[in-house]
């Protein structure tokens, strides 16, 4: 009997988490009217931007180094997007349209993720990709006109991104053909000199579209030296023998300088000598595989590993410091500088060290996506095929994986330079709200969505050149969707106008010695996700014991520094009270954010912005503060009210009511299923039909909003371009009003 009861419970739970969303006739058709002007509309956030980006001077650091300041000395936060590289695909009209559209939705910073290295089998290493330079210049000019700043990331050592071929004539020993150049830039002087030659042309030649060299361009906010590379990531184990020998020689010289001689070194290392790669007679010292740095060690092995870790960290730090000097002294670049944005083979043992190697420059960054747990063919890194699987997690029920859960570094702004709730995730509408809410709480300075694929919303997201029994694969990387980019306006307001209080929860101090010893800190970030780079994953069992729950990141900001003589952690909030694991809730130290991760419901309650997101049917009625009640019968929705005039919600005369549910392509079909990923049985969905455009939106069900605000007298339903569709009747009561939201609600403007 007990087995039968347990089986029934399992089936009920499985049904709850595994309900397929297949659009039916009740779903509404999402339509973006491209023929309407981007220069006007009732909802247009272009006014938040400067008339011309950089008109008041360069972006700089605050006095404590933790924030960005604009040319007027005022703190600025960036609601940002990738997509600068679309300049290589778009004509001038399309590029201008993209810039206007981004500005209208609240974006004030874009990133150009490029490749200015030479391409082609007959190219010389010191040549530059002139087409890419021209596209970067076009991008900066187009964005500048719309008050949008730019970040340039000119190099990523992934072979395909570099053009698909490394000529042997480049003279990088051991590397040619389809080889990636992971970590080569840290150790190979030829590649370093070539990099300098590339960026010299990029930054010192006049931009033909503005007449200003980029080094003197205030619309350029940050220079990113390199994208997604690290000598502490798994790819370091795959360096070519020629580079390995070079590094072993440099390691030997470094050790001799430290210990005085090889003989003295052998005494200090004891039984840890004579390992693979050791050739002391020829002054070569082997490197342990990166895996050894991800686990604990003892005895002489720990001494040797400490030396290896310190040497590699010193090389990587020296590279970033040296390149920053080259940009500043030799090229006279006036912009802020970021080193890199990657992660490591062990978040607990190596990530703080990785960030220390970047801390000689101005700005910290990381790429961090929310994983849809998509599993399919060998093409799953870039497309979604029929018969693929996905688990459809919501961050509201998996909050430790939020992209905003970041340990900031004291004295440096923090940027997330790539992120998204990637397709086929069905809960995209929660993403922007969570980023604005927790990004504001933790002091996140810039969040870049990756990536637009169209000048406005994409009306074609399929790879039509692939035909799979009459269906076509869906682009998994586009944010040009109603569920992601469509949620920008309300959340750009929250983020950029500081509607959420920033507050620290934990301040940590670490010593360099602890970093070199790969000691596990009291709090560290969860492993982030990238479908194209996760060929090896760290074993969670090797990460070590953490003292503070990863849910701590949801209570407030977490910051660290690396100059202490001994480690010290200061917990500013009552974490036992704020993190209620029994009831599965987390409350921020400011009380403005409340997450019920058991039921998957998030509430934001600030004076100027109030919202609820998640699986609303579990509760249906939400009283947010004393002045707002939201009632909804929806299985899932995100509903936000945000002041547009800077006044509190109860006194505001202009409020944006923004609604997002679940969006799926027309004819999309899925069924509940289980599948194996990383040798783990996972509940989720099997995609039976990838569908076609247009998007369909799940209707709002019996959604009624009551607000104690006597100033609002009018409600106008807007289309996706921010233009009026119709007026919605309001029911007035003492001191406030009630609105019954239409089933196809998206943007509603509430006015006096």
VOGU-3710 file (C-alpha; in Angstrom, 3 decimals, decimal comma):
1> xxxxxxxxxx> 0,000/0,000/0,000  2,869/2,344/0,895  4,397/1,776/-2,570  1,098/2,629/-4,237  0,806/5,890/-2,257  4,370/6,851/-3,098  3,705/6,104/-6,771  0,605/8,303/-6,732  2,567/11,136/-5,076  5,321/10,790/-7,689
11> xxxxxxxxxx> 2,814/10,886/-10,541  1,078/13,961/-9,099  4,384/15,772/-8,641  5,527/14,770/-12,116  2,325/16,097/-13,641  2,682/19,399/-11,805  6,199/20,087/-13,072  5,718/18,545/-16,486  2,669/20,215/-17,984  3,314/20,898/-21,644
21> xxxxxxxxxx> 2,430/24,315/-23,065  1,026/23,777/-26,540  -0,619/26,931/-27,924  -4,302/26,621/-28,749  -6,907/28,993/-30,185  -7,122/30,931/-26,912  -3,537/32,205/-27,269  -3,097/35,653/-28,804  -0,876/36,538/-31,738  2,126/38,725/-30,985
31> xxxxxxxxxx> 2,572/41,388/-33,630  5,166/44,118/-33,850  4,143/46,907/-36,265  7,447/47,640/-37,997  5,818/50,405/-40,035  5,358/52,615/-36,965  7,992/55,211/-36,162  10,635/54,418/-33,572  10,903/58,117/-32,770  7,598/58,395/-30,929
41> xxxxxxxxxx> 4,876/56,330/-29,266  3,371/56,506/-25,783  6,076/54,164/-24,488  9,497/55,334/-25,589  12,482/55,357/-23,222  14,835/57,179/-25,587  14,637/60,178/-23,240  16,621/58,269/-20,613  19,717/58,392/-22,828  21,939/61,346/-23,573
51> xxxxxxxxxx> 21,219/63,090/-26,835  24,565/61,773/-28,018  26,499/59,194/-26,018  29,492/60,741/-24,301  28,323/64,305/-24,846  29,434/65,184/-21,321  32,665/63,228/-21,325  34,032/59,738/-20,733  32,601/57,072/-18,458  34,792/56,867/-15,358
61> xxxxxxxxxx> 34,957/55,229/-11,946  33,367/56,421/-8,715  35,622/57,424/-5,834  35,471/53,931/-4,305  35,870/52,315/-7,731  32,714/50,222/-7,359  30,474/52,118/-9,797  30,413/53,879/-13,149  30,036/57,650/-13,393  29,012/59,572/-16,492
71> xxxxxxxxxx> 30,693/62,737/-17,734  28,658/64,804/-15,267  29,915/62,748/-12,352  26,575/61,038/-11,743  26,335/57,300/-11,119  25,123/55,402/-14,163  23,894/51,850/-14,533  23,718/50,148/-17,858  20,813/48,105/-19,203  22,822/46,616/-22,009
81> xxxxxxxxxx> 22,710/44,352/-25,025  25,070/42,520/-27,280  24,411/42,785/-30,990  27,063/45,253/-32,065  28,370/42,641/-34,467  25,152/42,906/-36,457  26,836/45,869/-38,122  28,549/43,225/-40,242  25,176/41,973/-41,511  23,026/45,095/-41,534
91> xxxxxxxxxx> 22,920/47,955/-44,004  22,890/51,505/-42,649  19,108/51,673/-42,347  18,919/48,372/-40,458  21,738/49,390/-38,122  20,097/52,737/-37,384  16,804/50,926/-36,780  18,481/48,578/-34,302  20,014/51,532/-32,454  16,695/53,383/-32,269
101> xxxxxxxxxx> 14,837/50,260/-31,168  17,342/49,483/-28,412  17,195/53,058/-27,139  13,408/53,000/-27,194  13,319/49,860/-25,039  15,731/51,314/-22,465  19,182/50,150/-23,615  22,096/52,544/-23,042  25,099/50,283/-23,773  25,903/47,716/-26,477
111> xxxxxxxxxx> 28,770/45,291/-26,831  30,581/44,515/-30,035  31,864/40,941/-29,704  34,225/40,872/-32,662  37,305/39,387/-34,292  39,759/41,910/-35,673  42,461/39,288/-36,258  43,366/38,564/-39,905  41,454/35,790/-41,645  42,289/33,491/-44,513
121> xxxxxxxxxx> 45,022/31,025/-45,356  47,328/33,627/-46,899  47,063/36,258/-44,172  49,948/37,574/-42,110  49,690/37,504/-38,341  50,120/41,277/-38,001  47,457/42,022/-40,621  44,098/43,252/-39,414  40,575/42,434/-40,488  39,730/45,774/-42,111
131> xxxxxxxxxx> 36,081/44,814/-42,670  35,664/44,167/-38,966  37,285/47,490/-38,115  34,854/49,247/-40,415  31,895/47,451/-38,844  33,035/48,412/-35,358  33,357/52,044/-36,411  29,871/51,951/-37,988  28,435/50,440/-34,835  29,972/53,037/-32,509
141> xxxxxxxxxx> 28,713/55,875/-34,728  25,175/54,503/-35,054  24,792/53,798/-31,337  26,299/57,126/-30,342  23,545/58,983/-32,201  20,960/57,236/-30,019  22,756/57,949/-26,754  24,035/54,377/-26,494  27,586/53,702/-25,340  29,690/50,827/-26,697
151> xxxxxxxxxx> 31,969/48,155/-25,255  34,412/46,564/-27,702  35,632/42,989/-27,303  38,029/42,564/-30,274  39,330/39,012/-29,889  38,165/35,534/-28,914  40,620/32,647/-29,517  37,907/30,241/-30,665  38,931/29,033/-34,135  35,528/29,517/-35,745
161> xxxxxxxxxx> 35,220/33,033/-34,388  38,692/33,896/-35,675  37,656/32,936/-39,201  37,967/29,158/-39,146  41,657/28,829/-39,997  44,994/29,498/-38,302  47,656/29,757/-41,031  50,905/27,961/-40,277  52,616/31,056/-41,645  51,505/32,971/-38,556
171> xxxxxxxxxx> 54,433/31,264/-36,845  52,662/30,327/-33,634  54,601/27,173/-32,806  52,383/24,089/-32,809  49,228/25,860/-33,931  47,688/25,815/-37,388  44,573/24,863/-39,319  41,488/24,473/-37,153  43,282/24,817/-33,834  41,848/27,073/-31,160
181> xxxxxxxxxx> 44,280/29,447/-29,482  43,127/28,967/-25,892  45,549/30,573/-23,404  48,136/31,202/-26,134  47,822/34,963/-25,759  49,148/34,794/-22,199  52,419/33,109/-23,184  53,206/33,666/-26,880  55,006/36,937/-27,617  54,285/36,747/-31,361
191> xxxxxxxxxx> 50,565/36,650/-30,769  50,830/39,432/-28,192  52,667/41,687/-30,628  50,109/40,878/-33,328  47,275/41,734/-30,939  48,922/45,096/-30,293  49,186/45,726/-34,029  45,484/44,929/-34,514  44,181/47,174/-31,737  46,570/49,979/-32,686
201> xxxxxxxxxx> 44,775/50,318/-36,007  41,361/49,931/-34,424  41,861/52,630/-31,809  44,221/55,151/-33,426  42,901/55,470/-36,979  40,100/58,064/-37,352  36,617/56,582/-37,394  35,404/57,539/-40,880  31,812/57,809/-39,589  32,569/60,259/-36,771
211> xxxxxxxxxx> 35,985/61,684/-37,613  37,193/60,725/-34,112  39,705/57,977/-33,354  38,269/55,469/-30,885  41,007/56,258/-28,369  39,458/59,729/-28,088  35,821/58,617/-28,359  33,791/59,265/-25,179  30,928/57,148/-26,561  33,212/54,142/-26,102
221> xxxxxxxxxx> 32,720/53,171/-22,455  34,910/50,106/-21,870  37,637/48,246/-23,732  37,507/44,493/-23,154  40,925/42,994/-23,818  39,742/39,482/-24,645  36,636/37,304/-24,512  36,234/33,991/-22,655  39,731/32,688/-22,064  41,651/31,595/-18,992
231> xxxxxxxxxx> 44,694/29,575/-18,065  42,587/28,193/-15,207  39,900/26,674/-17,423  39,847/23,099/-18,728  41,147/24,183/-22,125  44,579/24,861/-20,598  45,159/21,103/-20,492  44,956/21,012/-24,299  47,800/23,379/-25,132  50,116/22,132/-27,849
241> xxxxxxxxxx> 53,453/20,440/-26,931  55,445/23,343/-28,351  53,692/25,865/-26,106  53,823/23,454/-23,189  57,615/23,243/-23,526  57,902/27,033/-23,638  55,820/27,385/-20,483  57,797/24,665/-18,707  60,974/26,598/-19,447  59,503/29,841/-18,104
251> xxxxxxxxxx> 58,203/28,005/-15,052  61,710/26,675/-14,368  63,236/30,153/-14,561  60,550/31,525/-12,256  61,227/28,749/-9,742  64,978/29,280/-9,874  64,437/32,948/-9,125  62,216/31,998/-6,196  64,305/29,197/-4,688  67,771/30,129/-5,917
261> xxxxxxxxxx> 68,555/26,912/-7,761  67,088/23,678/-9,082  68,766/21,864/-6,222  67,011/24,042/-3,668  63,750/23,582/-5,543  64,082/19,799/-5,292  64,509/20,075/-1,534  61,356/22,167/-1,169  59,320/19,904/-3,421  60,619/16,646/-1,968
271> xxxxxxxxxx> 58,731/13,654/-3,336  56,744/15,885/-5,718  59,678/15,999/-8,148  60,275/13,697/-11,100  56,758/14,148/-12,432  55,674/14,138/-16,070  57,323/16,989/-17,936  60,189/17,437/-15,466  63,594/17,744/-17,129  65,613/19,613/-14,558
281> xxxxxxxxxx> 68,872/19,158/-16,478  67,429/21,200/-19,339  65,674/23,624/-16,977  62,173/22,384/-17,769  59,537/21,851/-15,065  56,283/20,079/-15,811  52,796/21,367/-15,109  50,170/19,296/-13,334  46,924/18,872/-15,328  44,289/21,474/-14,560
291> xxxxxxxxxx> 42,209/18,802/-12,806  44,771/18,679/-9,989  44,058/22,342/-9,278  40,372/21,582/-8,755  40,876/19,157/-5,876  42,464/19,320/-2,454  46,098/18,322/-2,082  48,520/17,584/0,719  52,177/17,136/1,450  54,770/18,025/-1,154
301> xxxxxxxxxx> 52,129/17,961/-3,904  50,420/20,921/-2,257  53,709/22,859/-2,233  54,271/22,179/-5,928  50,687/22,993/-6,838  50,904/26,271/-4,940  53,952/27,256/-6,971  52,319/26,281/-10,251  49,147/28,184/-9,373  51,110/31,287/-8,397
311> xxxxxxxxxx> 53,241/31,167/-11,561  50,286/30,805/-13,943  48,355/33,519/-12,092  51,360/35,833/-12,296  51,679/35,256/-16,052  48,008/35,934/-16,651  47,995/39,003/-14,389  51,135/40,330/-16,097  49,465/39,977/-19,488  46,399/41,998/-18,527
321> xxxxxxxxxx> 48,420/44,629/-16,696  50,806/44,913/-19,646  48,027/45,245/-22,200  46,301/47,881/-20,089  49,564/49,827/-20,035  49,836/49,492/-23,809  46,293/50,802/-24,312  46,851/53,724/-21,947  50,478/54,717/-22,504  51,182/53,693/-26,098
331> xxxxxxxxxx> 47,767/54,195/-27,691  46,541/56,972/-25,351  43,157/55,297/-24,894  41,064/57,146/-22,329  38,420/54,484/-21,713  37,999/52,109/-18,794  39,495/48,658/-19,332  38,285/45,136/-18,582  40,535/42,110/-18,908  38,263/39,132/-19,524
341> xxxxxxxxxx> 34,915/37,626/-18,626  35,461/33,912/-18,237  35,210/31,291/-15,527  37,440/28,501/-14,276  37,579/24,747/-13,878  36,625/25,177/-10,210  34,389/27,966/-8,995  35,405/27,410/-5,393  39,174/26,965/-5,723  40,087/29,075/-8,748
351> xxxxxxxxxx> 37,486/31,737/-9,572  38,687/34,286/-7,012  42,221/33,811/-8,316  41,013/34,321/-11,885  39,438/37,616/-10,862  42,577/38,675/-9,022  44,487/38,316/-12,311  41,990/40,802/-13,789  42,022/43,190/-10,841  44,908/45,302/-12,102
361> xxxxxxxxxx> 42,499/46,854/-14,610  39,347/48,850/-13,979  36,303/46,678/-14,556  35,316/43,087/-13,721  33,111/41,011/-16,007  31,649/37,546/-16,391  29,512/35,699/-18,948  26,732/33,835/-17,199  23,566/32,353/-18,715  20,508/30,721/-17,180
371> xxxxxxxxxx> 20,505/27,153/-18,470  17,305/25,895/-20,181  18,772/22,371/-19,866  18,337/21,785/-23,563  19,545/18,427/-24,838  19,552/17,341/-28,445  21,777/16,538/-31,360  25,379/17,581/-31,913  23,916/20,909/-33,063  22,376/21,769/-29,692
381> xxxxxxxxxx> 24,925/24,533/-29,130  23,302/26,746/-31,754  19,872/25,424/-32,721  16,755/23,655/-31,461  15,633/20,656/-33,508  12,439/18,619/-33,522  12,771/15,688/-31,088  15,190/17,627/-28,873  14,528/17,664/-25,130  14,627/20,376/-22,506
391> xxxxxxxxxx> 13,928/20,509/-18,782  12,282/23,975/-18,690  13,642/25,119/-15,350  12,464/28,401/-13,885  14,976/30,524/-11,993  12,200/31,099/-9,484  12,535/27,461/-8,438  16,265/27,254/-9,123  17,513/30,548/-7,681  21,087/29,438/-7,005
401> xxxxxxxxxx> 21,615/29,527/-10,782  20,594/33,165/-11,222  23,113/35,025/-13,423  23,187/37,872/-10,886  24,608/35,621/-8,156  28,100/37,089/-8,371  30,846/37,810/-5,874  31,872/41,377/-6,682  35,450/42,571/-6,298  35,982/45,640/-4,124
411> xxxxxxxxxx> 37,075/48,688/-6,085  35,726/47,491/-9,433  32,378/47,783/-11,229  30,907/44,416/-12,223  29,431/43,645/-15,649  27,677/40,524/-16,928  28,764/40,781/-20,557  26,675/37,883/-21,886  23,489/36,386/-20,496  19,970/35,306/-21,354
421> xxxxxxxxxx> 17,160/32,923/-20,544  17,961/31,018/-23,717  15,371/29,336/-25,873  13,677/26,907/-25,591  13,146/28,228/-22,059  9,436/28,930/-21,671  9,813/31,157/-18,603  11,699/33,990/-20,281  9,469/36,764/-18,938  10,848/36,327/-15,413
431> xxxxxxxxxx> 14,412/37,038/-16,545  14,460/40,809/-16,958  12,579/41,382/-13,694  14,944/39,160/-11,719  17,988/40,834/-13,258  16,701/44,327/-12,465  15,618/43,319/-8,956  18,635/41,334/-7,814  21,078/43,268/-9,971  19,931/46,438/-8,246
441> xxxxxxxxxx> 20,134/44,812/-4,825  23,678/43,514/-5,339  25,030/46,597/-7,115  25,438/45,116/-10,578  26,607/47,891/-12,903  25,867/46,491/-16,367  23,936/43,506/-17,682  24,257/42,586/-21,367  21,624/40,385/-23,000  22,905/38,020/-25,686
451> xxxxxxxxxx> 21,860/38,627/-28,372  19,542/40,442/-30,813  19,196/38,868/-34,248  16,989/41,495/-35,933  16,608/45,295/-36,027  13,469/45,013/-33,869  11,615/41,824/-32,927  12,628/38,884/-35,093  9,972/37,686/-37,510  12,244/34,901/-38,733
461> xxxxxxxxxx> 14,076/32,741/-36,194  14,426/29,522/-38,156  17,307/28,004/-40,082  15,294/27,369/-43,222  18,255/25,899/-45,071  17,775/22,809/-42,868  14,616/20,804/-43,552  13,745/18,101/-41,018  10,625/16,370/-42,319  9,021/19,710/-43,113
471> xxxxxxxxxx> 10,232/21,458/-39,950  13,152/23,815/-39,419  15,532/24,260/-36,457  14,938/27,256/-34,191  17,708/29,704/-33,269  18,465/29,147/-29,596  20,477/32,352/-29,063  18,102/35,127/-30,102  16,699/37,549/-27,520  14,618/39,312/-30,196
481> xxxxxxxxxx> 11,550/37,654/-28,705  8,455/38,933/-26,890  9,480/37,035/-23,758  12,929/38,587/-23,459  13,470/41,852/-25,291  9,789/42,689/-24,874  10,300/42,773/-21,100  13,019/45,442/-21,315  11,060/48,698/-20,740  9,797/48,243/-17,181
491> xxxxxxxxxx> 13,014/46,632/-16,032  15,297/49,134/-17,728  13,450/51,779/-15,707  13,954/49,812/-12,483  17,628/49,180/-13,128  18,710/52,512/-14,557  16,720/54,778/-12,241  17,786/52,940/-9,089  14,297/51,905/-8,036  15,819/49,037/-6,037
501> xxxxxxxxxx> 17,992/49,691/-2,974  21,526/48,304/-3,064  22,718/46,611/0,114  25,590/44,392/1,118  24,983/41,089/2,825  28,514/39,686/3,000  31,937/41,314/2,807  34,890/38,964/2,495  38,633/39,546/2,731  41,085/37,026/1,320
511> xxxxxxxxxx> 44,853/36,809/1,159  46,905/36,033/-1,932  48,348/33,081/-0,062  44,874/31,581/0,307  44,279/32,068/-3,434  47,555/30,355/-4,379  46,719/27,494/-2,008  43,300/27,200/-3,676  41,548/27,359/-0,324  37,765/27,117/-0,454
521> xxxxxxxxxx> 36,148/30,424/0,602  33,074/30,611/2,791  30,943/31,568/-0,201  31,411/30,988/-3,910  29,358/31,105/-7,090  27,679/28,136/-8,684  29,066/26,812/-11,965  27,663/28,818/-14,860  26,500/27,411/-18,181  27,624/27,500/-21,803
531> xxxxxxxxxx> 26,473/24,739/-24,166  29,479/25,209/-26,432  32,144/25,113/-23,714  30,811/22,630/-21,130  32,611/19,599/-22,527  34,018/19,063/-19,018  32,234/19,979/-15,814  33,683/20,237/-12,346  32,667/17,477/-9,979  30,586/19,180/-7,262
541> xxxxxxxxxx> 32,151/16,815/-4,744  35,522/18,478/-5,402  34,305/22,028/-4,821  34,684/21,668/-1,060  32,443/22,704/1,787  31,014/26,189/1,818  30,052/27,879/5,052  27,441/30,173/3,536  24,522/28,980/1,420  24,456/30,006/-2,259
551> xxxxxxxxxx> 21,056/31,502/-1,420  23,039/34,208/0,388  23,448/35,956/-2,980  19,680/36,616/-2,918  19,840/38,423/0,415  22,196/41,183/-0,731  25,490/42,002/-2,352  28,543/39,817/-1,764  31,955/41,427/-2,198  35,540/40,326/-1,743
561> xxxxxxxxxx> 39,073/41,719/-1,727  42,433/40,004/-1,993  44,935/42,040/0,019  44,229/40,822/3,561  46,881/39,149/5,704  44,298/36,645/6,904  40,828/35,774/5,730  37,885/37,526/7,309  34,186/37,389/6,494  31,663/39,921/7,738
571> xxxxxxxxxx> 28,017/38,858/7,465  25,820/41,936/7,701  22,408/40,304/7,519  20,658/37,766/9,750  20,934/34,927/7,277  19,114/32,465/9,512  16,076/34,740/9,406  16,419/35,757/5,767  16,952/32,239/4,404  14,112/30,010/5,559
581> xxxxxxxxxx> 14,955/26,591/4,146  12,003/24,945/5,886  9,476/27,124/4,065  11,775/27,560/1,044  11,805/31,339/1,081  14,511/34,007/0,835  14,101/37,661/1,809  16,614/40,389/1,010  18,242/42,496/3,724  16,181/45,449/2,465
591> xxxxxxxxxx> 12,939/43,381/2,481  12,234/44,621/-1,057  12,747/41,190/-2,643  10,893/38,099/-1,475  11,297/34,737/-3,178  9,239/31,639/-2,475  11,409/29,165/-4,361  9,279/26,223/-3,268  6,265/27,508/-5,185  8,250/29,592/-7,654
601> xxxxxxxxxx> 6,860/33,039/-6,804  8,868/36,275/-6,633  7,626/39,591/-5,264  9,319/42,966/-5,668  8,047/45,664/-3,344  9,749/49,067/-3,605  8,155/52,504/-3,447  8,458/53,050/-7,218  8,276/49,493/-8,587  6,125/46,562/-7,586
611> xxxxxxxxxx> 5,853/43,179/-9,265  4,976/39,534/-8,958  6,329/36,758/-11,137  5,953/33,024/-11,284  3,465/30,257/-10,872  0,667/32,501/-9,687  -2,037/29,855/-9,584  -0,455/28,498/-6,418  -1,759/31,552/-4,536  -3,836/33,700/-6,985
621> xxxxxxxxxx> -4,028/36,845/-4,783  -0,941/38,934/-3,981  -1,055/41,961/-1,705  2,145/43,891/-2,348  2,510/46,481/0,360  -0,529/48,442/1,481  -1,364/49,956/-1,885  -1,404/47,141/-4,449  -3,320/43,922/-4,929  -2,836/41,604/-7,907
631> xxxxxxxxxx> -5,229/38,744/-8,514  -4,591/36,298/-11,349  -5,707/32,845/-12,377  -2,664/32,316/-14,584  -0,536/29,247/-14,302  2,478/31,495/-14,951  2,912/35,231/-15,494  5,077/38,254/-14,723  3,166/41,419/-13,808  4,942/44,712/-13,045
641> xxxxxxxxxx> 3,919/48,250/-12,164  6,711/50,793/-12,517  6,610/54,544/-11,989  7,501/56,573/-15,073  7,609/59,979/-13,403  9,883/59,161/-10,473  7,109/59,286/-7,896  5,990/56,462/-5,643  3,338/54,127/-7,043  0,582/55,490/-4,785
651> xxxxxxxxxx> 1,171/59,071/-5,965  2,565/58,579/-9,484  0,712/60,193/-12,361  2,270/57,906/-14,965  2,752/54,161/-14,437  3,778/51,414/-16,813  1,888/48,172/-16,290  3,881/45,470/-18,077  2,728/41,878/-18,450  4,439/38,767/-19,755
661> xxxxxxxxxx> 3,198/35,199/-19,741  4,512/32,280/-21,815  5,274/32,734/-25,516  5,567/29,923/-28,016  5,818/29,804/-31,828  2,672/29,012/-33,792  2,192/25,205/-34,058  4,787/24,544/-31,342  4,142/21,150/-29,827  5,771/19,340/-26,923
671> xxxxxxxxxx> 5,021/16,484/-24,587  6,127/15,632/-21,066  9,084/13,305/-21,138  12,228/12,201/-19,359  15,714/12,252/-20,816  19,298/11,698/-19,767  21,765/14,547/-19,563  25,196/14,184/-17,979  24,172/10,662/-16,993  21,284/12,041/-14,969
681> xxxxxxxxxx> 17,615/11,234/-15,517  15,759/14,516/-15,988  12,063/15,366/-16,145  11,178/17,725/-18,944  9,742/17,902/-22,429  10,247/16,420/-25,832  9,820/18,909/-28,678  7,542/17,409/-31,315  7,215/20,497/-33,513  9,441/23,592/-33,506
691> xxxxxxxxxx> 6,582/25,584/-35,015  6,732/28,750/-37,086  6,322/32,494/-36,711  4,441/34,455/-35,429  4,763/34,091/-31,681  1,675/33,273/-29,652  1,111/34,486/-26,106  -0,656/32,584/-23,345  -3,679/34,692/-22,371  -4,081/36,373/-19,014
701> xxxxxxxxxx> -6,808/34,690/-16,998  -9,036/36,703/-14,683  -6,297/39,166/-13,824  -7,462/42,108/-11,723  -5,184/44,795/-10,318  -6,224/47,207/-7,559  -4,066/50,234/-6,763  -4,436/52,842/-4,028  -3,663/55,836/-6,232  -6,108/58,688/-6,669
711> xxxxxxxxxx> -4,130/60,364/-9,469  -4,573/57,738/-12,190  -7,693/58,302/-14,297  -6,887/56,641/-17,624  -5,583/53,290/-18,873  -4,392/52,757/-22,434  -3,494/49,369/-23,838  -0,397/49,637/-26,030  0,943/47,480/-28,818  4,483/46,090/-28,852
721> xxxxxxxxxx> 5,745/49,332/-30,421  4,310/51,437/-27,602  1,376/52,889/-29,567  -2,221/53,058/-28,405  -4,580/50,184/-29,181  -7,546/51,140/-27,031  -8,561/52,601/-23,713  -9,366/50,169/-20,911  -12,132/51,119/-18,470  -11,104/51,672/-14,871
731> xxxxxxxxxx> -13,294/51,083/-11,869  -12,727/53,842/-9,339  -13,095/53,354/-5,639  -12,184/55,367/-2,595  -8,614/56,541/-3,029  -7,795/54,278/-5,932  -8,787/52,237/-8,963  -9,196/48,702/-10,249  -8,337/47,431/-13,729  -9,358/44,167/-15,345
741> xxxxxxxxxx> -6,504/43,308/-17,679  -7,311/42,166/-21,219  -6,212/38,638/-22,099  -3,646/40,002/-24,558  -2,134/42,537/-22,176  1,514/43,420/-22,804  2,008/47,126/-22,083  -0,655/49,271/-20,404  -0,039/52,950/-19,708  -1,745/54,301/-16,587
751> xx> -2,027/58,092/-16,558  -3,711/60,987/-14,878
//
